[in-house]
């Protein structure tokens, strides 16, 4: 394992995902959200199919799954999460949406106990509580600062957390590639059914933006795949929190978004809790060896 190379790949992947999110926000502001997400899924599904065709064991063996029901549910959860999140970008912007969504890893932690049967120390439960306090600081309920759209990224965090926990559950007796293939393929079929009726003619001036959107979608997923091929997940995962930094830079630079002090404080609290949770998990893992 080459953790140093993996860290660089993770940073590059996170930067690419941030650009993808920014392009999602731009395009969803001009076209129907379902259409934009549909095109994203078409590209993702094509990328995954190419990988499947290149698998040494052959296509049928590579995509064979023992849990078709779980894979279908994962695909549905991911479709809902992406659609709602992209729609949230158009309502409250990149920065506010991702500041709240940053709580997702802590929700995954909270669900891991009852669903996966993992033993969680009181310190890790405390990080979940701190993360939720961070969300409250961002949302500031009762002060009229945010309207209902501010709850959308929290909903997407719940859906993506459920998707992540289900992924970990299927990984106990499922190979990696089917869990990568089926959400992309089934999601593309579902988004085609949802997005085609919302099709709008693409303006010539936006053709290059859609092309860039397609390219960055492939690049971001390729970089993430390479990251986990060369490095330990525990070594690179903390750098995923740079996503909010990149998002903030893009939101401030290209979309004239504001970075309010409560958002900074709340996001910092959530990210600090998440990083501490990762450190605590590593410490507990070493202690049990």
C-alpha atoms as an extended CHARMM CRD file, in Angstrom:
* protein
*
       289  EXT
         1         1  UNK       CA              0.0000000000        0.0000000000        0.0000000000  PROA      1               0.0000000000
         2         2  UNK       CA              1.2110000000        3.4890000000       -0.9020000000  PROA      2               0.0000000000
         3         3  UNK       CA             -0.6540000000        5.7890000000        1.4740000000  PROA      3               0.0000000000
         4         4  UNK       CA              1.1540000000        8.9290000000        0.3280000000  PROA      4               0.0000000000
         5         5  UNK       CA              0.0720000000        8.3650000000       -3.2610000000  PROA      5               0.0000000000
         6         6  UNK       CA             -3.3980000000        7.4750000000       -2.0130000000  PROA      6               0.0000000000
         7         7  UNK       CA             -3.6970000000       10.7600000000       -0.1290000000  PROA      7               0.0000000000
         8         8  UNK       CA             -2.8060000000       12.7220000000       -3.2680000000  PROA      8               0.0000000000
         9         9  UNK       CA             -5.3220000000       10.7130000000       -5.2860000000  PROA      9               0.0000000000
        10        10  UNK       CA             -8.0000000000       11.2830000000       -2.6410000000  PROA      10              0.0000000000
        11        11  UNK       CA             -7.4260000000       15.0430000000       -2.6820000000  PROA      11              0.0000000000
        12        12  UNK       CA             -7.6270000000       15.0160000000       -6.4830000000  PROA      12              0.0000000000
        13        13  UNK       CA            -10.7990000000       12.9190000000       -6.3710000000  PROA      13              0.0000000000
        14        14  UNK       CA            -12.4430000000       15.2040000000       -3.8310000000  PROA      14              0.0000000000
        15        15  UNK       CA            -11.5300000000       18.2650000000       -5.9060000000  PROA      15              0.0000000000
        16        16  UNK       CA            -13.0560000000       16.5810000000       -8.9690000000  PROA      16              0.0000000000
        17        17  UNK       CA            -16.2460000000       15.7570000000       -7.0620000000  PROA      17              0.0000000000
        18        18  UNK       CA            -16.4620000000       19.3830000000       -5.9250000000  PROA      18              0.0000000000
        19        19  UNK       CA            -16.2240000000       20.5750000000       -9.5330000000  PROA      19              0.0000000000
        20        20  UNK       CA            -18.8770000000       18.0170000000      -10.4740000000  PROA      20              0.0000000000
        21        21  UNK       CA            -21.1570000000       19.4380000000       -7.7800000000  PROA      21              0.0000000000
        22        22  UNK       CA            -20.5440000000       22.9700000000       -9.0210000000  PROA      22              0.0000000000
        23        23  UNK       CA            -21.4340000000       21.9520000000      -12.5790000000  PROA      23              0.0000000000
        24        24  UNK       CA            -24.5370000000       20.2010000000      -11.2260000000  PROA      24              0.0000000000
        25        25  UNK       CA            -25.5820000000       23.4310000000       -9.5590000000  PROA      25              0.0000000000
        26        26  UNK       CA            -24.9530000000       25.4340000000      -12.7210000000  PROA      26              0.0000000000
        27        27  UNK       CA            -26.8170000000       23.0790000000      -15.0380000000  PROA      27              0.0000000000
        28        28  UNK       CA            -29.7140000000       22.4270000000      -12.6450000000  PROA      28              0.0000000000
        29        29  UNK       CA            -30.2210000000       26.1750000000      -12.5200000000  PROA      29              0.0000000000
        30        30  UNK       CA            -30.8170000000       26.1380000000      -16.2980000000  PROA      30              0.0000000000
        31        31  UNK       CA            -32.3970000000       22.7250000000      -16.8920000000  PROA      31              0.0000000000
        32        32  UNK       CA            -34.6740000000       20.3540000000      -15.0190000000  PROA      32              0.0000000000
        33        33  UNK       CA            -32.8500000000       18.6470000000      -12.1530000000  PROA      33              0.0000000000
        34        34  UNK       CA            -34.0140000000       15.1730000000      -13.1860000000  PROA      34              0.0000000000
        35        35  UNK       CA            -32.6350000000       15.6840000000      -16.6890000000  PROA      35              0.0000000000
        36        36  UNK       CA            -29.2610000000       16.8110000000      -15.3640000000  PROA      36              0.0000000000
        37        37  UNK       CA            -28.9890000000       13.8550000000      -12.9840000000  PROA      37              0.0000000000
        38        38  UNK       CA            -30.0920000000       11.4940000000      -15.7620000000  PROA      38              0.0000000000
        39        39  UNK       CA            -27.1990000000       12.5910000000      -17.9840000000  PROA      39              0.0000000000
        40        40  UNK       CA            -24.8180000000       12.1640000000      -15.0560000000  PROA      40              0.0000000000
        41        41  UNK       CA            -26.0850000000        8.6080000000      -14.5700000000  PROA      41              0.0000000000
        42        42  UNK       CA            -25.7670000000        7.7830000000      -18.2660000000  PROA      42              0.0000000000
        43        43  UNK       CA            -22.0970000000        8.7210000000      -18.1330000000  PROA      43              0.0000000000
        44        44  UNK       CA            -21.4970000000        6.9010000000      -14.8490000000  PROA      44              0.0000000000
        45        45  UNK       CA            -23.2360000000        3.7570000000      -16.0910000000  PROA      45              0.0000000000
        46        46  UNK       CA            -21.1960000000        3.7980000000      -19.3210000000  PROA      46              0.0000000000
        47        47  UNK       CA            -17.9900000000        4.1160000000      -17.2850000000  PROA      47              0.0000000000
        48        48  UNK       CA            -18.9520000000        1.1980000000      -15.0420000000  PROA      48              0.0000000000
        49        49  UNK       CA            -19.9410000000       -0.9480000000      -18.0380000000  PROA      49              0.0000000000
        50        50  UNK       CA            -16.5390000000       -0.3720000000      -19.6330000000  PROA      50              0.0000000000
        51        51  UNK       CA            -14.8850000000       -1.4780000000      -16.3900000000  PROA      51              0.0000000000
        52        52  UNK       CA            -17.1300000000       -4.5380000000      -16.2640000000  PROA      52              0.0000000000
        53        53  UNK       CA            -16.2330000000       -5.5620000000      -19.8170000000  PROA      53              0.0000000000
        54        54  UNK       CA            -12.5530000000       -5.3520000000      -18.9270000000  PROA      54              0.0000000000
        55        55  UNK       CA            -12.8220000000       -7.5420000000      -15.8340000000  PROA      55              0.0000000000
        56        56  UNK       CA            -10.5610000000      -10.6260000000      -16.0940000000  PROA      56              0.0000000000
        57        57  UNK       CA            -13.2850000000      -12.9880000000      -14.8450000000  PROA      57              0.0000000000
        58        58  UNK       CA            -15.7060000000      -11.9370000000      -17.5780000000  PROA      58              0.0000000000
        59        59  UNK       CA            -18.8110000000       -9.7420000000      -17.5390000000  PROA      59              0.0000000000
        60        60  UNK       CA            -21.3370000000      -12.2230000000      -16.1370000000  PROA      60              0.0000000000
        61        61  UNK       CA            -19.0880000000      -13.3410000000      -13.3040000000  PROA      61              0.0000000000
        62        62  UNK       CA            -18.0560000000       -9.7740000000      -12.4990000000  PROA      62              0.0000000000
        63        63  UNK       CA            -21.5980000000       -8.4870000000      -12.0130000000  PROA      63              0.0000000000
        64        64  UNK       CA            -23.1500000000      -11.5750000000      -10.3920000000  PROA      64              0.0000000000
        65        65  UNK       CA            -24.7950000000      -10.6310000000       -7.0990000000  PROA      65              0.0000000000
        66        66  UNK       CA            -26.1060000000      -12.6460000000       -4.2000000000  PROA      66              0.0000000000
        67        67  UNK       CA            -28.2780000000       -9.7820000000       -3.0100000000  PROA      67              0.0000000000
        68        68  UNK       CA            -30.3540000000       -8.3800000000       -5.9070000000  PROA      68              0.0000000000
        69        69  UNK       CA            -32.9010000000       -6.8860000000       -3.5240000000  PROA      69              0.0000000000
        70        70  UNK       CA            -30.2540000000       -5.0460000000       -1.5150000000  PROA      70              0.0000000000
        71        71  UNK       CA            -28.5380000000       -3.7970000000       -4.6680000000  PROA      71              0.0000000000
        72        72  UNK       CA            -31.8530000000       -2.4790000000       -5.9890000000  PROA      72              0.0000000000
        73        73  UNK       CA            -32.5540000000       -0.6890000000       -2.7170000000  PROA      73              0.0000000000
        74        74  UNK       CA            -29.0620000000        0.8270000000       -2.7760000000  PROA      74              0.0000000000
        75        75  UNK       CA            -29.6690000000        2.0920000000       -6.3020000000  PROA      75              0.0000000000
        76        76  UNK       CA            -32.9710000000        3.7180000000       -5.2940000000  PROA      76              0.0000000000
        77        77  UNK       CA            -31.4630000000        5.3410000000       -2.1960000000  PROA      77              0.0000000000
        78        78  UNK       CA            -28.5810000000        6.7800000000       -4.2160000000  PROA      78              0.0000000000
        79        79  UNK       CA            -30.8940000000        8.1480000000       -6.9210000000  PROA      79              0.0000000000
        80        80  UNK       CA            -33.0330000000        9.9270000000       -4.3320000000  PROA      80              0.0000000000
        81        81  UNK       CA            -29.9750000000       11.2980000000       -2.5390000000  PROA      81              0.0000000000
        82        82  UNK       CA            -28.3990000000       12.7330000000       -5.6960000000  PROA      82              0.0000000000
        83        83  UNK       CA            -31.6410000000       14.2300000000       -7.0590000000  PROA      83              0.0000000000
        84        84  UNK       CA            -32.5680000000       15.9020000000       -3.7780000000  PROA      84              0.0000000000
        85        85  UNK       CA            -29.0340000000       17.1880000000       -3.2160000000  PROA      85              0.0000000000
        86        86  UNK       CA            -28.7310000000       18.7130000000       -6.6990000000  PROA      86              0.0000000000
        87        87  UNK       CA            -32.1320000000       20.3370000000       -6.2270000000  PROA      87              0.0000000000
        88        88  UNK       CA            -30.9310000000       21.7050000000       -2.8780000000  PROA      88              0.0000000000
        89        89  UNK       CA            -27.9890000000       23.3550000000       -4.6530000000  PROA      89              0.0000000000
        90        90  UNK       CA            -30.4260000000       25.4230000000       -6.7110000000  PROA      90              0.0000000000
        91        91  UNK       CA            -32.3170000000       26.5520000000       -3.6010000000  PROA      91              0.0000000000
        92        92  UNK       CA            -29.6950000000       27.1970000000       -0.9150000000  PROA      92              0.0000000000
        93        93  UNK       CA            -26.3870000000       26.9570000000       -2.7760000000  PROA      93              0.0000000000
        94        94  UNK       CA            -23.3630000000       24.6920000000       -2.6100000000  PROA      94              0.0000000000
        95        95  UNK       CA            -21.8870000000       25.9660000000        0.6360000000  PROA      95              0.0000000000
        96        96  UNK       CA            -24.9820000000       25.7280000000        2.8230000000  PROA      96              0.0000000000
        97        97  UNK       CA            -25.9660000000       22.3630000000        1.3550000000  PROA      97              0.0000000000
        98        98  UNK       CA            -22.5860000000       20.7610000000        1.9370000000  PROA      98              0.0000000000
        99        99  UNK       CA            -22.1650000000       22.3050000000        5.3750000000  PROA      99              0.0000000000
       100       100  UNK       CA            -25.2040000000       20.3260000000        6.5310000000  PROA      100             0.0000000000
       101       101  UNK       CA            -24.4050000000       17.2260000000        4.4520000000  PROA      101             0.0000000000
       102       102  UNK       CA            -21.0320000000       16.9390000000        6.2080000000  PROA      102             0.0000000000
       103       103  UNK       CA            -22.8690000000       15.2690000000        9.1000000000  PROA      103             0.0000000000
       104       104  UNK       CA            -23.4490000000       12.1690000000        6.9230000000  PROA      104             0.0000000000
       105       105  UNK       CA            -20.4520000000       10.1140000000        8.2150000000  PROA      105             0.0000000000
       106       106  UNK       CA            -21.6700000000       10.6420000000       11.7640000000  PROA      106             0.0000000000
       107       107  UNK       CA            -25.1540000000        9.3960000000       10.8060000000  PROA      107             0.0000000000
       108       108  UNK       CA            -23.4770000000        6.3380000000        9.2870000000  PROA      108             0.0000000000
       109       109  UNK       CA            -21.7570000000        5.8330000000       12.6320000000  PROA      109             0.0000000000
       110       110  UNK       CA            -25.0470000000        6.1110000000       14.5080000000  PROA      110             0.0000000000
       111       111  UNK       CA            -26.7380000000        3.5650000000       12.2250000000  PROA      111             0.0000000000
       112       112  UNK       CA            -23.8340000000        1.1200000000       12.3750000000  PROA      112             0.0000000000
       113       113  UNK       CA            -24.6780000000        0.1150000000       15.9370000000  PROA      113             0.0000000000
       114       114  UNK       CA            -28.3120000000       -1.0080000000       15.5770000000  PROA      114             0.0000000000
       115       115  UNK       CA            -28.1140000000       -2.2070000000       11.9500000000  PROA      115             0.0000000000
       116       116  UNK       CA            -24.6320000000       -3.7070000000       11.6660000000  PROA      116             0.0000000000
       117       117  UNK       CA            -24.3090000000       -4.7400000000       15.2990000000  PROA      117             0.0000000000
       118       118  UNK       CA            -21.0920000000       -2.7710000000       15.7630000000  PROA      118             0.0000000000
       119       119  UNK       CA            -20.1000000000       -1.8290000000       19.2760000000  PROA      119             0.0000000000
       120       120  UNK       CA            -19.7790000000        1.9150000000       19.6600000000  PROA      120             0.0000000000
       121       121  UNK       CA            -17.9540000000        3.5310000000       22.5580000000  PROA      121             0.0000000000
       122       122  UNK       CA            -19.4290000000        6.4770000000       24.4000000000  PROA      122             0.0000000000
       123       123  UNK       CA            -16.7720000000        8.6860000000       22.7910000000  PROA      123             0.0000000000
       124       124  UNK       CA            -18.0500000000        7.8430000000       19.3210000000  PROA      124             0.0000000000
       125       125  UNK       CA            -21.6630000000        8.4310000000       20.3590000000  PROA      125             0.0000000000
       126       126  UNK       CA            -20.5110000000       11.7820000000       21.7100000000  PROA      126             0.0000000000
       127       127  UNK       CA            -19.1230000000       12.7120000000       18.2890000000  PROA      127             0.0000000000
       128       128  UNK       CA            -22.5730000000       12.0750000000       16.7960000000  PROA      128             0.0000000000
       129       129  UNK       CA            -24.0830000000       14.4580000000       19.3390000000  PROA      129             0.0000000000
       130       130  UNK       CA            -21.4520000000       17.1070000000       18.6110000000  PROA      130             0.0000000000
       131       131  UNK       CA            -22.1280000000       16.7650000000       14.8820000000  PROA      131             0.0000000000
       132       132  UNK       CA            -25.8450000000       17.2780000000       15.3990000000  PROA      132             0.0000000000
       133       133  UNK       CA            -25.1100000000       20.3850000000       17.4550000000  PROA      133             0.0000000000
       134       134  UNK       CA            -23.1020000000       21.6140000000       14.4720000000  PROA      134             0.0000000000
       135       135  UNK       CA            -26.1320000000       21.0800000000       12.2220000000  PROA      135             0.0000000000
       136       136  UNK       CA            -28.3250000000       23.0730000000       14.6190000000  PROA      136             0.0000000000
       137       137  UNK       CA            -25.7910000000       25.9130000000       14.5890000000  PROA      137             0.0000000000
       138       138  UNK       CA            -25.9580000000       25.9890000000       10.7890000000  PROA      138             0.0000000000
       139       139  UNK       CA            -29.7570000000       25.7500000000       10.5530000000  PROA      139             0.0000000000
       140       140  UNK       CA            -30.4490000000       28.0600000000       13.5050000000  PROA      140             0.0000000000
       141       141  UNK       CA            -34.0640000000       26.8550000000       13.9440000000  PROA      141             0.0000000000
       142       142  UNK       CA            -36.5290000000       29.4250000000       15.1550000000  PROA      142             0.0000000000
       143       143  UNK       CA            -34.5240000000       32.3980000000       13.8950000000  PROA      143             0.0000000000
       144       144  UNK       CA            -35.9980000000       32.5140000000       10.4050000000  PROA      144             0.0000000000
       145       145  UNK       CA            -32.5590000000       32.3800000000        8.8000000000  PROA      145             0.0000000000
       146       146  UNK       CA            -33.1750000000       29.2270000000        6.7510000000  PROA      146             0.0000000000
       147       147  UNK       CA            -36.4440000000       28.0070000000        5.2410000000  PROA      147             0.0000000000
       148       148  UNK       CA            -37.4910000000       24.4020000000        4.6450000000  PROA      148             0.0000000000
       149       149  UNK       CA            -35.0340000000       23.8930000000        1.7400000000  PROA      149             0.0000000000
       150       150  UNK       CA            -32.2360000000       23.9410000000        4.3200000000  PROA      150             0.0000000000
       151       151  UNK       CA            -33.5430000000       20.5810000000        5.5400000000  PROA      151             0.0000000000
       152       152  UNK       CA            -33.0220000000       18.9800000000        2.1150000000  PROA      152             0.0000000000
       153       153  UNK       CA            -29.2750000000       18.2900000000        2.5680000000  PROA      153             0.0000000000
       154       154  UNK       CA            -30.0360000000       16.7620000000        5.9670000000  PROA      154             0.0000000000
       155       155  UNK       CA            -32.5280000000       14.4480000000        4.2470000000  PROA      155             0.0000000000
       156       156  UNK       CA            -29.9270000000       13.5390000000        1.6310000000  PROA      156             0.0000000000
       157       157  UNK       CA            -27.4170000000       12.8320000000        4.4100000000  PROA      157             0.0000000000
       158       158  UNK       CA            -29.9030000000       10.3670000000        5.9260000000  PROA      158             0.0000000000
       159       159  UNK       CA            -30.4710000000        8.6570000000        2.5680000000  PROA      159             0.0000000000
       160       160  UNK       CA            -26.7630000000        8.4510000000        1.7790000000  PROA      160             0.0000000000
       161       161  UNK       CA            -26.0370000000        7.1610000000        5.2720000000  PROA      161             0.0000000000
       162       162  UNK       CA            -28.6080000000        4.4070000000        4.7400000000  PROA      162             0.0000000000
       163       163  UNK       CA            -26.9930000000        3.6380000000        1.3740000000  PROA      163             0.0000000000
       164       164  UNK       CA            -23.5460000000        3.4830000000        3.0000000000  PROA      164             0.0000000000
       165       165  UNK       CA            -24.6520000000        1.1990000000        5.8320000000  PROA      165             0.0000000000
       166       166  UNK       CA            -26.4000000000       -1.0890000000        3.3530000000  PROA      166             0.0000000000
       167       167  UNK       CA            -23.1990000000       -1.1530000000        1.3060000000  PROA      167             0.0000000000
       168       168  UNK       CA            -21.2190000000       -2.2680000000        4.3380000000  PROA      168             0.0000000000
       169       169  UNK       CA            -23.8670000000       -4.9040000000        5.0810000000  PROA      169             0.0000000000
       170       170  UNK       CA            -23.7270000000       -6.3770000000        1.5630000000  PROA      170             0.0000000000
       171       171  UNK       CA            -19.9120000000       -6.2530000000        1.5920000000  PROA      171             0.0000000000
       172       172  UNK       CA            -19.9080000000       -9.0330000000        4.1960000000  PROA      172             0.0000000000
       173       173  UNK       CA            -20.7240000000      -11.6400000000        1.5460000000  PROA      173             0.0000000000
       174       174  UNK       CA            -20.5480000000       -9.7090000000       -1.7180000000  PROA      174             0.0000000000
       175       175  UNK       CA            -17.5860000000       -8.8590000000       -3.9180000000  PROA      175             0.0000000000
       176       176  UNK       CA            -16.7380000000       -5.1960000000       -4.4610000000  PROA      176             0.0000000000
       177       177  UNK       CA            -17.5160000000       -4.9020000000       -8.1500000000  PROA      177             0.0000000000
       178       178  UNK       CA            -21.2080000000       -5.9490000000       -8.1470000000  PROA      178             0.0000000000
       179       179  UNK       CA            -21.8110000000       -3.3530000000       -5.4310000000  PROA      179             0.0000000000
       180       180  UNK       CA            -20.1860000000       -0.7780000000       -7.6990000000  PROA      180             0.0000000000
       181       181  UNK       CA            -21.9130000000       -1.9400000000      -10.9000000000  PROA      181             0.0000000000
       182       182  UNK       CA            -25.5420000000       -2.3550000000       -9.9180000000  PROA      182             0.0000000000
       183       183  UNK       CA            -26.2990000000        1.0380000000       -8.3130000000  PROA      183             0.0000000000
       184       184  UNK       CA            -24.8840000000        2.7250000000      -11.4320000000  PROA      184             0.0000000000
       185       185  UNK       CA            -26.7410000000        0.5050000000      -13.9050000000  PROA      185             0.0000000000
       186       186  UNK       CA            -30.0690000000        0.3120000000      -12.0970000000  PROA      186             0.0000000000
       187       187  UNK       CA            -29.8110000000        3.9990000000      -11.2220000000  PROA      187             0.0000000000
       188       188  UNK       CA            -29.3340000000        4.8560000000      -14.9090000000  PROA      188             0.0000000000
       189       189  UNK       CA            -32.4880000000        2.9150000000      -15.8090000000  PROA      189             0.0000000000
       190       190  UNK       CA            -34.4940000000        4.6150000000      -13.0590000000  PROA      190             0.0000000000
       191       191  UNK       CA            -33.2020000000        8.0750000000      -13.9390000000  PROA      191             0.0000000000
       192       192  UNK       CA            -33.9690000000        7.4930000000      -17.6160000000  PROA      192             0.0000000000
       193       193  UNK       CA            -37.5930000000        6.7710000000      -16.7000000000  PROA      193             0.0000000000
       194       194  UNK       CA            -37.7090000000        9.8940000000      -14.5220000000  PROA      194             0.0000000000
       195       195  UNK       CA            -35.5800000000       12.2160000000      -16.6240000000  PROA      195             0.0000000000
       196       196  UNK       CA            -36.6070000000       11.6160000000      -20.2340000000  PROA      196             0.0000000000
       197       197  UNK       CA            -40.1250000000       13.0940000000      -19.7650000000  PROA      197             0.0000000000
       198       198  UNK       CA            -38.3800000000       16.2430000000      -18.4320000000  PROA      198             0.0000000000
       199       199  UNK       CA            -36.0160000000       16.5410000000      -21.4120000000  PROA      199             0.0000000000
       200       200  UNK       CA            -35.2230000000       20.0700000000      -22.5460000000  PROA      200             0.0000000000
       201       201  UNK       CA            -33.3130000000       21.0250000000      -25.6610000000  PROA      201             0.0000000000
       202       202  UNK       CA            -29.6930000000       21.7310000000      -24.7480000000  PROA      202             0.0000000000
       203       203  UNK       CA            -28.6040000000       25.1660000000      -25.8400000000  PROA      203             0.0000000000
       204       204  UNK       CA            -25.4720000000       25.1750000000      -28.0380000000  PROA      204             0.0000000000
       205       205  UNK       CA            -23.6470000000       27.3780000000      -25.5390000000  PROA      205             0.0000000000
       206       206  UNK       CA            -24.2480000000       24.7740000000      -22.8220000000  PROA      206             0.0000000000
       207       207  UNK       CA            -22.9810000000       21.8300000000      -24.8570000000  PROA      207             0.0000000000
       208       208  UNK       CA            -19.4080000000       22.3400000000      -23.6420000000  PROA      208             0.0000000000
       209       209  UNK       CA            -20.6260000000       22.5160000000      -20.0240000000  PROA      209             0.0000000000
       210       210  UNK       CA            -22.4660000000       19.2090000000      -20.3630000000  PROA      210             0.0000000000
       211       211  UNK       CA            -19.3510000000       17.6950000000      -21.9600000000  PROA      211             0.0000000000
       212       212  UNK       CA            -17.2270000000       18.9190000000      -19.0530000000  PROA      212             0.0000000000
       213       213  UNK       CA            -19.8410000000       17.5730000000      -16.6500000000  PROA      213             0.0000000000
       214       214  UNK       CA            -19.6310000000       14.1520000000      -18.2990000000  PROA      214             0.0000000000
       215       215  UNK       CA            -15.8410000000       14.1860000000      -18.2830000000  PROA      215             0.0000000000
       216       216  UNK       CA            -15.4980000000       15.2070000000      -14.6520000000  PROA      216             0.0000000000
       217       217  UNK       CA            -18.0570000000       12.5450000000      -13.6470000000  PROA      217             0.0000000000
       218       218  UNK       CA            -15.8250000000        9.8600000000      -15.1260000000  PROA      218             0.0000000000
       219       219  UNK       CA            -12.6300000000       11.3980000000      -13.7450000000  PROA      219             0.0000000000
       220       220  UNK       CA            -13.9130000000       11.7470000000      -10.1790000000  PROA      220             0.0000000000
       221       221  UNK       CA            -15.0720000000        8.1300000000       -9.9630000000  PROA      221             0.0000000000
       222       222  UNK       CA            -11.8730000000        6.8370000000      -11.5950000000  PROA      222             0.0000000000
       223       223  UNK       CA             -9.7160000000        8.7850000000       -9.1420000000  PROA      223             0.0000000000
       224       224  UNK       CA            -11.6900000000        7.4780000000       -6.1730000000  PROA      224             0.0000000000
       225       225  UNK       CA            -11.3990000000        3.9150000000       -7.4110000000  PROA      225             0.0000000000
       226       226  UNK       CA             -7.6280000000        4.3000000000       -7.8520000000  PROA      226             0.0000000000
       227       227  UNK       CA             -7.3740000000        5.8100000000       -4.3640000000  PROA      227             0.0000000000
       228       228  UNK       CA             -8.7510000000        2.7140000000       -2.6680000000  PROA      228             0.0000000000
       229       229  UNK       CA             -6.6380000000        0.4630000000       -4.8780000000  PROA      229             0.0000000000
       230       230  UNK       CA             -3.3300000000        1.9450000000       -3.7240000000  PROA      230             0.0000000000
       231       231  UNK       CA             -4.0010000000        3.0540000000       -0.1330000000  PROA      231             0.0000000000
       232       232  UNK       CA             -5.6520000000        2.0290000000        3.1080000000  PROA      232             0.0000000000
       233       233  UNK       CA             -9.1070000000        3.5550000000        3.5280000000  PROA      233             0.0000000000
       234       234  UNK       CA             -8.3260000000        4.6600000000        7.0860000000  PROA      234             0.0000000000
       235       235  UNK       CA             -5.3100000000        6.6450000000        5.8660000000  PROA      235             0.0000000000
       236       236  UNK       CA             -7.1030000000        8.5860000000        3.1410000000  PROA      236             0.0000000000
       237       237  UNK       CA            -10.6160000000        9.0200000000        4.5720000000  PROA      237             0.0000000000
       238       238  UNK       CA             -9.8840000000       12.1140000000        6.7180000000  PROA      238             0.0000000000
       239       239  UNK       CA             -8.9010000000       13.9960000000        3.5550000000  PROA      239             0.0000000000
       240       240  UNK       CA            -12.4280000000       13.5540000000        2.2210000000  PROA      240             0.0000000000
       241       241  UNK       CA            -13.4100000000       16.4420000000        4.4870000000  PROA      241             0.0000000000
       242       242  UNK       CA            -11.4980000000       18.7600000000        2.1550000000  PROA      242             0.0000000000
       243       243  UNK       CA            -14.6110000000       18.5170000000        0.0000000000  PROA      243             0.0000000000
       244       244  UNK       CA            -16.2260000000       21.3210000000        1.9790000000  PROA      244             0.0000000000
       245       245  UNK       CA            -13.1400000000       23.5020000000        1.5480000000  PROA      245             0.0000000000
       246       246  UNK       CA            -13.2230000000       23.0470000000       -2.2260000000  PROA      246             0.0000000000
       247       247  UNK       CA            -16.9860000000       23.5920000000       -2.2840000000  PROA      247             0.0000000000
       248       248  UNK       CA            -16.6180000000       26.8190000000       -0.3090000000  PROA      248             0.0000000000
       249       249  UNK       CA            -13.9790000000       28.1120000000       -2.7290000000  PROA      249             0.0000000000
       250       250  UNK       CA            -16.1690000000       27.3010000000       -5.7390000000  PROA      250             0.0000000000
       251       251  UNK       CA            -19.3060000000       28.7480000000       -4.1710000000  PROA      251             0.0000000000
       252       252  UNK       CA            -17.5710000000       31.9970000000       -3.2130000000  PROA      252             0.0000000000
       253       253  UNK       CA            -15.7030000000       32.3810000000       -6.5040000000  PROA      253             0.0000000000
       254       254  UNK       CA            -18.2440000000       31.3730000000       -9.1370000000  PROA      254             0.0000000000
       255       255  UNK       CA            -21.6880000000       31.6340000000       -7.5530000000  PROA      255             0.0000000000
       256       256  UNK       CA            -21.3460000000       34.6800000000       -5.2790000000  PROA      256             0.0000000000
       257       257  UNK       CA            -22.4390000000       32.6320000000       -2.2890000000  PROA      257             0.0000000000
       258       258  UNK       CA            -21.9300000000       33.8350000000        1.2520000000  PROA      258             0.0000000000
       259       259  UNK       CA            -20.0280000000       31.9870000000        3.9560000000  PROA      259             0.0000000000
       260       260  UNK       CA            -21.8240000000       33.0500000000        7.1180000000  PROA      260             0.0000000000
       261       261  UNK       CA            -20.1180000000       32.7390000000       10.5030000000  PROA      261             0.0000000000
       262       262  UNK       CA            -22.6550000000       30.2060000000       11.8920000000  PROA      262             0.0000000000
       263       263  UNK       CA            -22.0850000000       28.0400000000        8.8010000000  PROA      263             0.0000000000
       264       264  UNK       CA            -18.3090000000       28.1730000000        9.3550000000  PROA      264             0.0000000000
       265       265  UNK       CA            -18.6670000000       27.3210000000       13.0550000000  PROA      265             0.0000000000
       266       266  UNK       CA            -21.2150000000       24.5600000000       12.4930000000  PROA      266             0.0000000000
       267       267  UNK       CA            -19.2680000000       22.9690000000        9.6330000000  PROA      267             0.0000000000
       268       268  UNK       CA            -16.0310000000       23.1440000000       11.6280000000  PROA      268             0.0000000000
       269       269  UNK       CA            -17.7300000000       21.3890000000       14.5440000000  PROA      269             0.0000000000
       270       270  UNK       CA            -19.1520000000       18.6640000000       12.2830000000  PROA      270             0.0000000000
       271       271  UNK       CA            -15.8360000000       18.0880000000       10.5010000000  PROA      271             0.0000000000
       272       272  UNK       CA            -13.8730000000       18.0400000000       13.7600000000  PROA      272             0.0000000000
       273       273  UNK       CA            -16.3040000000       15.4790000000       15.1860000000  PROA      273             0.0000000000
       274       274  UNK       CA            -15.9880000000       13.3650000000       12.0410000000  PROA      274             0.0000000000
       275       275  UNK       CA            -12.1990000000       13.3880000000       12.0790000000  PROA      275             0.0000000000
       276       276  UNK       CA            -12.1420000000       12.5610000000       15.7850000000  PROA      276             0.0000000000
       277       277  UNK       CA            -14.5280000000        9.6750000000       15.1210000000  PROA      277             0.0000000000
       278       278  UNK       CA            -12.1780000000        8.2980000000       12.4560000000  PROA      278             0.0000000000
       279       279  UNK       CA             -9.2250000000        8.6100000000       14.8440000000  PROA      279             0.0000000000
       280       280  UNK       CA            -11.1960000000        6.9240000000       17.6220000000  PROA      280             0.0000000000
       281       281  UNK       CA            -12.1430000000        4.0520000000       15.3170000000  PROA      281             0.0000000000
       282       282  UNK       CA             -8.4860000000        3.5170000000       14.3790000000  PROA      282             0.0000000000
       283       283  UNK       CA             -7.4520000000        3.6040000000       18.0330000000  PROA      283             0.0000000000
       284       284  UNK       CA            -10.1160000000        1.0340000000       18.9770000000  PROA      284             0.0000000000
       285       285  UNK       CA             -9.0810000000       -1.1820000000       16.0620000000  PROA      285             0.0000000000
       286       286  UNK       CA             -5.4420000000       -1.1640000000       17.1600000000  PROA      286             0.0000000000
       287       287  UNK       CA             -6.4320000000       -1.8780000000       20.7490000000  PROA      287             0.0000000000
       288       288  UNK       CA             -8.3200000000       -5.0370000000       19.7690000000  PROA      288             0.0000000000
       289       289  UNK       CA             -5.4610000000       -6.5210000000       17.7060000000  PROA      289             0.0000000000
